[in-house]
Amino acid sequence: GDAARGKEISTTCAACHGTDGNSTTAEFPRIAGQHEDYLRQALTDYKAGKRRNPIMAAQVESLDKRDIADLSAWFASQKGLYFKR
Amino acid sequence: GDAARGKEISTTCAACHGTDGNSTTAEFPRIAGQHEDYLRQALTDYKAGKRRNPIMAAQVESLDKRDIADLSAWFASQKGLYFKR
């Protein structure tokens, strides 16, 4: 996917997952540095209802294959932050 | 949870997710540095069948609350590696 375009359309995702995908609340998973294919598969499964989450179901409704690929590329290319426990 | 004990019981998890949780195959999500509560919630939901995945369902069957808490602590405390795309 095209990470640059992914960044442009990632504003809604950032609301929960954090601008670079390093969400600061445990309720929303960190997606920074996650595998691009894993993210694409998860989004595709949310869209197909194969993976169920009420919040995500609403988010992916308006996404097409290209958006899913680009968003996956963007968040996969972010650095996974490490918080000292 | 107790990350040290989590490390001891994480061998089976490491088979797919990688010794420190940085899986190298897109099929298995990276869990290194993921939120501890998120991991604990995910494992608990897999065990309760609220989150469905055939592989994970089998894995969590033998885990009790303490195992789930300790495994979550261990993988959450790992550094999320960042692979240059």
N, CA and C atoms of all chains as a GROMACS GRO file, in nm:
protein
  510
    1GLY      N    1   0.082  -0.121   0.000
    1GLY     CA    2   0.000   0.000   0.000
    1GLY      C    3   0.085   0.125   0.000
    2ASP      N    4   0.020   0.240  -0.018
    2ASP     CA    5   0.091   0.368  -0.024
    2ASP      C    6   0.081   0.437   0.112
    3ALA      N    7   0.191   0.428   0.190
    3ALA     CA    8   0.189   0.481   0.327
    3ALA      C    9   0.156   0.630   0.330
    4ALA      N   10   0.207   0.705   0.231
    4ALA     CA   11   0.182   0.850   0.234
    4ALA      C   12   0.032   0.878   0.223
    5ARG      N   13  -0.034   0.807   0.130
    5ARG     CA   14  -0.179   0.828   0.119
    5ARG      C   15  -0.248   0.774   0.246
    6GLY      N   16  -0.194   0.665   0.301
    6GLY     CA   17  -0.251   0.609   0.424
    6GLY      C   18  -0.252   0.713   0.534
    7LYS      N   19  -0.142   0.788   0.541
    7LYS     CA   20  -0.133   0.889   0.646
    7LYS      C   21  -0.246   0.991   0.630
    8GLU      N   22  -0.268   1.031   0.504
    8GLU     CA   23  -0.370   1.136   0.480
    8GLU      C   24  -0.508   1.092   0.527
    9ILE      N   25  -0.537   0.960   0.512
    9ILE     CA   26  -0.674   0.916   0.545
    9ILE      C   27  -0.680   0.851   0.684
   10SER      N   28  -0.576   0.876   0.766
   10SER     CA   29  -0.572   0.803   0.894
   10SER      C   30  -0.624   0.882   1.013
   11THR      N   31  -0.680   1.000   0.986
   11THR     CA   32  -0.721   1.087   1.098
   11THR      C   33  -0.820   1.017   1.190
   12THR      N   34  -0.922   0.952   1.133
   12THR     CA   35  -1.021   0.888   1.221
   12THR      C   36  -0.956   0.776   1.301
   13CYS      N   37  -0.868   0.700   1.236
   13CYS     CA   38  -0.804   0.588   1.308
   13CYS      C   39  -0.722   0.642   1.426
   14ALA      N   40  -0.656   0.757   1.397
   14ALA     CA   41  -0.566   0.814   1.498
   14ALA      C   42  -0.642   0.853   1.624
   15ALA      N   43  -0.771   0.880   1.608
   15ALA     CA   44  -0.850   0.923   1.723
   15ALA      C   45  -0.840   0.819   1.836
   16CYS      N   46  -0.841   0.689   1.797
   16CYS     CA   47  -0.832   0.586   1.902
   16CYS      C   48  -0.690   0.528   1.909
   17HIS      N   49  -0.629   0.502   1.791
   17HIS     CA   50  -0.501   0.431   1.789
   17HIS      C   51  -0.380   0.522   1.807
   18GLY      N   52  -0.406   0.656   1.807
   18GLY     CA   53  -0.290   0.747   1.823
   18GLY      C   54  -0.237   0.787   1.687
   19THR      N   55  -0.187   0.910   1.672
   19THR     CA   56  -0.145   0.962   1.541
   19THR      C   57  -0.050   0.865   1.472
   20ASP      N   58   0.043   0.806   1.546
   20ASP     CA   59   0.137   0.715   1.478
   20ASP      C   60   0.102   0.570   1.510
   21GLY      N   61  -0.013   0.549   1.572
   21GLY     CA   62  -0.054   0.411   1.598
   21GLY      C   63  -0.010   0.358   1.733
   22ASN      N   64   0.055   0.445   1.811
   22ASN     CA   65   0.096   0.403   1.946
   22ASN      C   66  -0.008   0.452   2.047
   23SER      N   67  -0.120   0.380   2.049
   23SER     CA   68  -0.228   0.425   2.137
   23SER      C   69  -0.180   0.429   2.280
   24THR      N   70  -0.229   0.527   2.354
   24THR     CA   71  -0.183   0.540   2.493
   24THR      C   72  -0.286   0.481   2.589
   25THR      N   73  -0.398   0.430   2.534
   25THR     CA   74  -0.494   0.369   2.627
   25THR      C   75  -0.505   0.221   2.594
   26ALA      N   76  -0.508   0.140   2.697
   26ALA     CA   77  -0.502  -0.004   2.680
   26ALA      C   78  -0.623  -0.058   2.605
   27GLU      N   79  -0.727   0.025   2.599
   27GLU     CA   80  -0.850  -0.024   2.536
   27GLU      C   81  -0.829  -0.040   2.386
   28PHE      N   82  -0.744   0.046   2.329
   28PHE     CA   83  -0.722   0.042   2.184
   28PHE      C   84  -0.581  -0.010   2.156
   29PRO      N   85  -0.571  -0.116   2.080
   29PRO     CA   86  -0.439  -0.176   2.057
   29PRO      C   87  -0.343  -0.083   1.984
   30ARG      N   88  -0.215  -0.103   2.015
   30ARG     CA   89  -0.111  -0.034   1.939
   30ARG      C   90  -0.099  -0.102   1.804
   31ILE      N   91  -0.093  -0.026   1.699
   31ILE     CA   92  -0.080  -0.085   1.566
   31ILE      C   93   0.046  -0.035   1.497
   32ALA      N   94   0.123   0.049   1.568
   32ALA     CA   95   0.249   0.099   1.508
   32ALA      C   96   0.345  -0.018   1.493
   33GLY      N   97   0.399  -0.033   1.373
   33GLY     CA   98   0.498  -0.138   1.350
   33GLY      C   99   0.441  -0.277   1.342
   34GLN      N  100   0.308  -0.286   1.343
   34GLN     CA  101   0.248  -0.419   1.327
   34GLN      C  102   0.270  -0.462   1.181
   35HIS      N  103   0.265  -0.592   1.154
   35HIS     CA  104   0.286  -0.640   1.017
   35HIS      C  105   0.181  -0.579   0.924
   36GLU      N  106   0.225  -0.529   0.809
   36GLU     CA  107   0.134  -0.468   0.712
   36GLU      C  108   0.026  -0.569   0.669
   37ASP      N  109   0.067  -0.693   0.642
   37ASP     CA  110  -0.032  -0.793   0.597
   37ASP      C  111  -0.130  -0.826   0.708
   38TYR      N  112  -0.078  -0.824   0.833
   38TYR     CA  113  -0.168  -0.856   0.944
   38TYR      C  114  -0.275  -0.747   0.956
   39LEU      N  115  -0.230  -0.622   0.944
   39LEU     CA  116  -0.326  -0.511   0.953
   39LEU      C  117  -0.427  -0.519   0.838
   40ARG      N  118  -0.376  -0.549   0.718
   40ARG     CA  119  -0.466  -0.554   0.603
   40ARG      C  120  -0.568  -0.666   0.621
   41GLN      N  121  -0.519  -0.780   0.675
   41GLN     CA  122  -0.609  -0.894   0.696
   41GLN      C  123  -0.715  -0.859   0.801
   42ALA      N  124  -0.668  -0.792   0.909
   42ALA     CA  125  -0.762  -0.759   1.016
   42ALA      C  126  -0.871  -0.664   0.964
   43LEU      N  127  -0.830  -0.561   0.891
   43LEU     CA  128  -0.928  -0.465   0.838
   43LEU      C  129  -1.023  -0.533   0.740
   44THR      N  130  -0.966  -0.621   0.657
   44THR     CA  131  -1.050  -0.691   0.560
   44THR      C  132  -1.150  -0.781   0.632
   45ASP      N  133  -1.104  -0.847   0.738
   45ASP     CA  134  -1.193  -0.935   0.815
   45ASP      C  135  -1.300  -0.856   0.889
   46TYR      N  136  -1.262  -0.736   0.939
   46TYR     CA  137  -1.363  -0.652   1.005
   46TYR      C  138  -1.470  -0.614   0.904
   47LYS      N  139  -1.424  -0.583   0.783
   47LYS     CA  140  -1.519  -0.539   0.680
   47LYS      C  141  -1.611  -0.656   0.640
   48ALA      N  142  -1.555  -0.777   0.637
   48ALA     CA  143  -1.635  -0.894   0.596
   48ALA      C  144  -1.713  -0.952   0.714
   49GLY      N  145  -1.691  -0.896   0.834
   49GLY     CA  146  -1.761  -0.947   0.951
   49GLY      C  147  -1.700  -1.074   1.005
   50LYS      N  148  -1.585  -1.112   0.947
   50LYS     CA  149  -1.519  -1.235   0.995
   50LYS      C  150  -1.450  -1.210   1.128
   51ARG      N  151  -1.419  -1.085   1.151
   51ARG     CA  152  -1.358  -1.043   1.278
   51ARG      C  153  -1.453  -0.938   1.333
   52ARG      N  154  -1.499  -0.960   1.455
   52ARG     CA  155  -1.610  -0.878   1.502
   52ARG      C  156  -1.568  -0.777   1.607
   53ASN      N  157  -1.598  -0.652   1.584
   53ASN     CA  158  -1.581  -0.548   1.685
   53ASN      C  159  -1.674  -0.435   1.644
   54PRO      N  160  -1.767  -0.398   1.732
   54PRO     CA  161  -1.866  -0.298   1.692
   54PRO      C  162  -1.805  -0.166   1.647
   55ILE      N  163  -1.699  -0.122   1.716
   55ILE     CA  164  -1.639   0.006   1.677
   55ILE      C  165  -1.576  -0.008   1.539
   56MET      N  166  -1.496  -0.115   1.522
   56MET     CA  167  -1.423  -0.129   1.396
   56MET      C  168  -1.518  -0.153   1.280
   57ALA      N  169  -1.628  -0.224   1.306
   57ALA     CA  170  -1.723  -0.252   1.197
   57ALA      C  171  -1.768  -0.120   1.134
   58ALA      N  172  -1.796  -0.020   1.222
   58ALA     CA  173  -1.842   0.108   1.170
   58ALA      C  174  -1.730   0.180   1.095
   59GLN      N  175  -1.607   0.167   1.146
   59GLN     CA  176  -1.495   0.240   1.084
   59GLN      C  177  -1.463   0.189   0.945
   60VAL      N  178  -1.468   0.056   0.927
   60VAL     CA  179  -1.420   0.003   0.799
   60VAL      C  180  -1.525   0.010   0.688
   61GLU      N  181  -1.648   0.039   0.729
   61GLU     CA  182  -1.757   0.036   0.631
   61GLU      C  183  -1.724   0.121   0.509
   62SER      N  184  -1.666   0.238   0.533
   62SER     CA  185  -1.644   0.331   0.420
   62SER      C  186  -1.509   0.309   0.353
   63LEU      N  187  -1.433   0.209   0.399
   63LEU     CA  188  -1.299   0.190   0.340
   63LEU      C  189  -1.304   0.092   0.224
   64ASP      N  190  -1.234   0.126   0.116
   64ASP     CA  191  -1.226   0.029   0.006
   64ASP      C  192  -1.089  -0.041   0.015
   65LYS      N  193  -1.065  -0.133  -0.078
   65LYS     CA  194  -0.941  -0.214  -0.072
   65LYS      C  195  -0.817  -0.126  -0.070
   66ARG      N  196  -0.821  -0.020  -0.148
   66ARG     CA  197  -0.702   0.067  -0.158
   66ARG      C  198  -0.678   0.138  -0.025
   67ASP      N  199  -0.787   0.189   0.034
   67ASP     CA  200  -0.772   0.256   0.165
   67ASP      C  201  -0.712   0.159   0.266
   68ILE      N  202  -0.766   0.036   0.265
   68ILE     CA  203  -0.719  -0.064   0.362
   68ILE      C  204  -0.570  -0.092   0.341
   69ALA      N  205  -0.530  -0.103   0.214
   69ALA     CA  206  -0.387  -0.129   0.185
   69ALA      C  207  -0.300  -0.010   0.228
   70ASP      N  208  -0.349   0.111   0.200
   70ASP     CA  209  -0.266   0.229   0.231
   70ASP      C  210  -0.258   0.254   0.382
   71LEU      N  211  -0.370   0.237   0.452
   71LEU     CA  212  -0.368   0.254   0.598
   71LEU      C  213  -0.275   0.150   0.662
   72SER      N  214  -0.281   0.028   0.609
   72SER     CA  215  -0.196  -0.078   0.664
   72SER      C  216  -0.050  -0.044   0.642
   73ALA      N  217  -0.020   0.011   0.524
   73ALA     CA  218   0.121   0.047   0.495
   73ALA      C  219   0.167   0.158   0.589
   74TRP      N  220   0.080   0.254   0.612
   74TRP     CA  221   0.117   0.368   0.697
   74TRP      C  222   0.147   0.323   0.840
   75PHE      N  223   0.052   0.256   0.902
   75PHE     CA  224   0.072   0.219   1.043
   75PHE      C  225   0.184   0.114   1.057
   76ALA      N  226   0.197   0.027   0.957
   76ALA     CA  227   0.304  -0.075   0.966
   76ALA      C  228   0.442  -0.008   0.961
   77SER      N  229   0.446   0.110   0.898
   77SER     CA  230   0.578   0.174   0.883
   77SER      C  231   0.611   0.263   1.002
   78GLN      N  232   0.521   0.264   1.102
   78GLN     CA  233   0.552   0.349   1.219
   78GLN      C  234   0.637   0.271   1.319
   79LYS      N  235   0.711   0.346   1.397
   79LYS     CA  236   0.800   0.284   1.494
   79LYS      C  237   0.718   0.245   1.616
   80GLY      N  238   0.728   0.119   1.657
   80GLY     CA  239   0.657   0.074   1.777
   80GLY      C  240   0.729   0.128   1.899
   81LEU      N  241   0.662   0.215   1.971
   81LEU     CA  242   0.729   0.273   2.088
   81LEU      C  243   0.737   0.169   2.199
   82TYR      N  244   0.835   0.191   2.289
   82TYR     CA  245   0.856   0.095   2.397
   82TYR      C  246   0.850   0.174   2.527
   83PHE      N  247   0.748   0.142   2.612
   83PHE     CA  248   0.736   0.217   2.738
   83PHE      C  249   0.798   0.134   2.848
   84LYS      N  250   0.895   0.187   2.916
   84LYS     CA  251   0.961   0.118   3.029
   84LYS      C  252   0.852   0.081   3.127
   85ARG      N  253   0.839  -0.042   3.163
   85ARG     CA  254   0.734  -0.081   3.259
   85ARG      C  255   0.784  -0.051   3.400
   86GLY      N  256   0.071  -0.839   3.613
   86GLY     CA  257   0.121  -0.977   3.615
   86GLY      C  258   0.269  -0.983   3.638
   87ASP      N  259   0.321  -1.103   3.653
   87ASP     CA  260   0.463  -1.124   3.682
   87ASP      C  261   0.534  -1.159   3.551
   88ALA      N  262   0.605  -1.062   3.492
   88ALA     CA  263   0.667  -1.083   3.361
   88ALA      C  264   0.768  -1.197   3.364
   89ALA      N  265   0.842  -1.211   3.475
   89ALA     CA  266   0.944  -1.316   3.481
   89ALA      C  267   0.878  -1.453   3.469
   90ARG      N  268   0.768  -1.471   3.543
   90ARG     CA  269   0.698  -1.601   3.534
   90ARG      C  270   0.637  -1.616   3.395
   91GLY      N  271   0.590  -1.501   3.340
   91GLY     CA  272   0.532  -1.504   3.205
   91GLY      C  273   0.633  -1.556   3.105
   92LYS      N  274   0.758  -1.513   3.121
   92LYS     CA  275   0.862  -1.556   3.027
   92LYS      C  276   0.875  -1.708   3.032
   93GLU      N  277   0.873  -1.762   3.157
   93GLU     CA  278   0.893  -1.908   3.173
   93GLU      C  279   0.785  -1.988   3.101
   94ILE      N  280   0.661  -1.935   3.099
   94ILE     CA  281   0.552  -2.014   3.041
   94ILE      C  282   0.519  -1.968   2.899
   95SER      N  283   0.612  -1.893   2.837
   95SER     CA  284   0.576  -1.835   2.705
   95SER      C  285   0.629  -1.915   2.586
   96THR      N  286   0.686  -2.032   2.614
   96THR     CA  287   0.750  -2.106   2.504
   96THR      C  288   0.651  -2.136   2.391
   97THR      N  289   0.531  -2.184   2.425
   97THR     CA  290   0.438  -2.218   2.318
   97THR      C  291   0.398  -2.092   2.241
   98CYS      N  292   0.379  -1.983   2.312
   98CYS     CA  293   0.338  -1.859   2.243
   98CYS      C  294   0.447  -1.816   2.145
   99ALA      N  295   0.572  -1.834   2.194
   99ALA     CA  296   0.686  -1.787   2.114
   99ALA      C  297   0.695  -1.862   1.982
  100ALA      N  298   0.639  -1.983   1.979
  100ALA     CA  299   0.646  -2.062   1.856
  100ALA      C  300   0.588  -1.982   1.739
  101CYS      N  301   0.477  -1.908   1.765
  101CYS     CA  302   0.417  -1.829   1.655
  101CYS      C  303   0.453  -1.682   1.666
  102HIS      N  304   0.449  -1.629   1.788
  102HIS     CA  305   0.464  -1.485   1.806
  102HIS      C  306   0.610  -1.440   1.816
  103GLY      N  307   0.704  -1.540   1.822
  103GLY     CA  308   0.846  -1.502   1.834
  103GLY      C  309   0.887  -1.495   1.979
  104THR      N  310   1.011  -1.527   2.012
  104THR     CA  311   1.055  -1.536   2.152
  104THR      C  312   1.023  -1.409   2.229
  105ASP      N  313   1.041  -1.294   2.166
  105ASP     CA  314   1.010  -1.170   2.240
  105ASP      C  315   0.880  -1.109   2.192
  106GLY      N  316   0.807  -1.183   2.109
  106GLY     CA  317   0.677  -1.131   2.067
  106GLY      C  318   0.682  -1.053   1.936
  107ASN      N  319   0.803  -1.046   1.876
  107ASN     CA  320   0.813  -0.978   1.747
  107ASN      C  321   0.810  -1.081   1.636
  108SER      N  322   0.687  -1.128   1.609
  108SER     CA  323   0.674  -1.234   1.509
  108SER      C  324   0.729  -1.186   1.376
  109THR      N  325   0.792  -1.277   1.304
  109THR     CA  326   0.851  -1.236   1.176
  109THR      C  327   0.759  -1.276   1.060
  110THR      N  328   0.648  -1.339   1.092
  110THR     CA  329   0.557  -1.373   0.980
  110THR      C  330   0.427  -1.295   0.997
  111ALA      N  331   0.378  -1.242   0.888
  111ALA     CA  332   0.263  -1.152   0.894
  111ALA      C  333   0.137  -1.223   0.944
  112GLU      N  334   0.141  -1.356   0.939
  112GLU     CA  335   0.021  -1.430   0.979
  112GLU      C  336  -0.004  -1.416   1.128
  113PHE      N  337   0.105  -1.401   1.205
  113PHE     CA  338   0.092  -1.394   1.351
  113PHE      C  339   0.126  -1.253   1.397
  114PRO      N  340   0.034  -1.190   1.467
  114PRO     CA  341   0.059  -1.051   1.506
  114PRO      C  342   0.178  -1.035   1.601
  115ARG      N  343   0.239  -0.919   1.589
  115ARG     CA  344   0.342  -0.883   1.686
  115ARG      C  345   0.273  -0.844   1.816
  116ILE      N  346   0.322  -0.895   1.925
  116ILE     CA  347   0.260  -0.859   2.053
  116ILE      C  348   0.362  -0.794   2.145
  117ALA      N  349   0.484  -0.776   2.095
  117ALA     CA  350   0.588  -0.712   2.178
  117ALA      C  351   0.550  -0.566   2.200
  118GLY      N  352   0.547  -0.525   2.325
  118GLY     CA  353   0.518  -0.385   2.355
  118GLY      C  354   0.372  -0.347   2.342
  119GLN      N  355   0.287  -0.448   2.318
  119GLN     CA  356   0.144  -0.418   2.314
  119GLN      C  357   0.098  -0.386   2.457
  120HIS      N  358  -0.013  -0.315   2.473
  120HIS     CA  359  -0.062  -0.282   2.608
  120HIS      C  360  -0.089  -0.409   2.687
  121GLU      N  361  -0.042  -0.412   2.811
  121GLU     CA  362  -0.063  -0.530   2.895
  121GLU      C  363  -0.212  -0.559   2.911
  122ASP      N  364  -0.291  -0.457   2.937
  122ASP     CA  365  -0.436  -0.480   2.957
  122ASP      C  366  -0.501  -0.529   2.829
  123TYR      N  367  -0.450  -0.478   2.715
  123TYR     CA  368  -0.509  -0.521   2.587
  123TYR      C  369  -0.481  -0.670   2.568
  124LEU      N  370  -0.358  -0.712   2.596
  124LEU     CA  371  -0.322  -0.854   2.581
  124LEU      C  372  -0.405  -0.938   2.676
  125ARG      N  373  -0.419  -0.889   2.800
  125ARG     CA  374  -0.494  -0.966   2.898
  125ARG      C  375  -0.639  -0.979   2.854
  126GLN      N  376  -0.694  -0.869   2.801
  126GLN     CA  377  -0.834  -0.872   2.756
  126GLN      C  378  -0.849  -0.968   2.638
  127ALA      N  379  -0.753  -0.963   2.546
  127ALA     CA  380  -0.761  -1.049   2.426
  127ALA      C  381  -0.757  -1.196   2.468
  128LEU      N  382  -0.662  -1.231   2.557
  128LEU     CA  383  -0.650  -1.372   2.600
  128LEU      C  384  -0.776  -1.415   2.675
  129THR      N  385  -0.828  -1.325   2.759
  129THR     CA  386  -0.949  -1.358   2.834
  129THR      C  387  -1.066  -1.379   2.740
  130ASP      N  388  -1.075  -1.293   2.638
  130ASP     CA  389  -1.185  -1.305   2.541
  130ASP      C  390  -1.170  -1.432   2.456
  131TYR      N  391  -1.046  -1.470   2.424
  131TYR     CA  392  -1.026  -1.594   2.349
  131TYR      C  393  -1.073  -1.711   2.435
  132LYS      N  394  -1.041  -1.702   2.564
  132LYS     CA  395  -1.077  -1.813   2.653
  132LYS      C  396  -1.230  -1.821   2.668
  133ALA      N  397  -1.296  -1.705   2.671
  133ALA     CA  398  -1.441  -1.703   2.688
  133ALA      C  399  -1.513  -1.720   2.553
  134GLY      N  400  -1.435  -1.725   2.445
  134GLY     CA  401  -1.497  -1.742   2.313
  134GLY      C  402  -1.557  -1.614   2.261
  135LYS      N  403  -1.530  -1.503   2.333
  135LYS     CA  404  -1.585  -1.374   2.286
  135LYS      C  405  -1.501  -1.324   2.168
  136ARG      N  406  -1.381  -1.370   2.162
  136ARG     CA  407  -1.291  -1.336   2.050
  136ARG      C  408  -1.253  -1.470   1.989
  137ARG      N  409  -1.277  -1.483   1.860
  137ARG     CA  410  -1.267  -1.616   1.802
  137ARG      C  411  -1.146  -1.632   1.712
  138ASN      N  412  -1.068  -1.735   1.743
  138ASN     CA  413  -0.959  -1.773   1.654
  138ASN      C  414  -0.927  -1.918   1.687
  139PRO      N  415  -0.937  -2.007   1.589
  139PRO     CA  416  -0.922  -2.150   1.620
  139PRO      C  417  -0.788  -2.182   1.685
  140ILE      N  418  -0.681  -2.119   1.639
  140ILE     CA  419  -0.549  -2.150   1.696
  140ILE      C  420  -0.545  -2.103   1.842
  141MET      N  421  -0.587  -1.977   1.862
  141MET     CA  422  -0.578  -1.921   1.997
  141MET      C  423  -0.671  -1.993   2.094
  142ALA      N  424  -0.787  -2.036   2.044
  142ALA     CA  425  -0.882  -2.105   2.134
  142ALA      C  426  -0.812  -2.225   2.199
  143ALA      N  427  -0.734  -2.298   2.116
  143ALA     CA  428  -0.665  -2.416   2.170
  143ALA      C  429  -0.556  -2.374   2.268
  144GLN      N  430  -0.489  -2.266   2.237
  144GLN     CA  431  -0.375  -2.225   2.322
  144GLN      C  432  -0.420  -2.180   2.462
  145VAL      N  433  -0.532  -2.106   2.466
  145VAL     CA  434  -0.567  -2.046   2.596
  145VAL      C  435  -0.640  -2.143   2.688
  146GLU      N  436  -0.682  -2.257   2.631
  146GLU     CA  437  -0.762  -2.351   2.710
  146GLU      C  438  -0.694  -2.385   2.842
  147SER      N  439  -0.563  -2.407   2.836
  147SER     CA  440  -0.494  -2.453   2.958
  147SER      C  441  -0.446  -2.337   3.044
  148LEU      N  442  -0.475  -2.213   3.004
  148LEU     CA  443  -0.423  -2.099   3.082
  148LEU      C  444  -0.523  -2.055   3.187
  149ASP      N  445  -0.472  -2.028   3.308
  149ASP     CA  446  -0.563  -1.972   3.409
  149ASP      C  447  -0.539  -1.820   3.417
  150LYS      N  448  -0.613  -1.754   3.504
  150LYS     CA  449  -0.606  -1.607   3.512
  150LYS      C  450  -0.464  -1.560   3.538
  151ARG      N  451  -0.393  -1.632   3.624
  151ARG     CA  452  -0.257  -1.590   3.659
  151ARG      C  453  -0.164  -1.603   3.539
  152ASP      N  454  -0.178  -1.715   3.465
  152ASP     CA  455  -0.095  -1.732   3.346
  152ASP      C  456  -0.121  -1.617   3.249
  153ILE      N  457  -0.250  -1.588   3.230
  153ILE     CA  458  -0.288  -1.482   3.135
  153ILE      C  459  -0.227  -1.349   3.177
  154ALA      N  460  -0.233  -1.320   3.309
  154ALA     CA  461  -0.177  -1.193   3.358
  154ALA      C  462  -0.025  -1.191   3.339
  155ASP      N  463   0.041  -1.304   3.369
  155ASP     CA  464   0.188  -1.307   3.361
  155ASP      C  465   0.237  -1.302   3.216
  156LEU      N  466   0.169  -1.376   3.128
  156LEU     CA  467   0.208  -1.372   2.986
  156LEU      C  468   0.189  -1.230   2.930
  157SER      N  469   0.078  -1.168   2.969
  157SER     CA  470   0.052  -1.032   2.921
  157SER      C  471   0.161  -0.937   2.969
  158ALA      N  472   0.202  -0.954   3.094
  158ALA     CA  473   0.306  -0.866   3.150
  158ALA      C  474   0.437  -0.888   3.073
  159TRP      N  475   0.469  -1.015   3.045
  159TRP     CA  476   0.595  -1.045   2.976
  159TRP      C  477   0.599  -0.982   2.836
  160PHE      N  478   0.499  -1.012   2.755
  160PHE     CA  479   0.505  -0.962   2.617
  160PHE      C  480   0.488  -0.810   2.612
  161ALA      N  481   0.410  -0.755   2.705
  161ALA     CA  482   0.392  -0.608   2.705
  161ALA      C  483   0.525  -0.539   2.737
  162SER      N  484   0.611  -0.610   2.812
  162SER     CA  485   0.737  -0.544   2.853
  162SER      C  486   0.847  -0.562   2.747
  163GLN      N  487   0.813  -0.624   2.635
  163GLN     CA  488   0.916  -0.642   2.532
  163GLN      C  489   0.920  -0.520   2.441
  164LYS      N  490   1.037  -0.499   2.382
  164LYS     CA  491   1.053  -0.382   2.296
  164LYS      C  492   0.994  -0.415   2.160
  165GLY      N  493   0.908  -0.330   2.112
  165GLY     CA  494   0.848  -0.348   1.979
  165GLY      C  495   0.953  -0.314   1.875
  166LEU      N  496   0.998  -0.415   1.802
  166LEU     CA  497   1.102  -0.387   1.703
  166LEU      C  498   1.042  -0.313   1.584
  167TYR      N  499   1.129  -0.240   1.516
  167TYR     CA  500   1.080  -0.160   1.404
  167TYR      C  501   1.160  -0.201   1.282
  168PHE      N  502   1.092  -0.261   1.181
  168PHE     CA  503   1.165  -0.306   1.061
  168PHE      C  504   1.150  -0.200   0.953
  169LYS      N  505   1.261  -0.151   0.905
  169LYS     CA  506   1.260  -0.051   0.796
  169LYS      C  507   1.186  -0.113   0.679
  170ARG      N  508   1.085  -0.047   0.628
  170ARG     CA  509   1.010  -0.103   0.512
  170ARG      C  510   1.090  -0.076   0.386
   0.00000   0.00000   0.00000
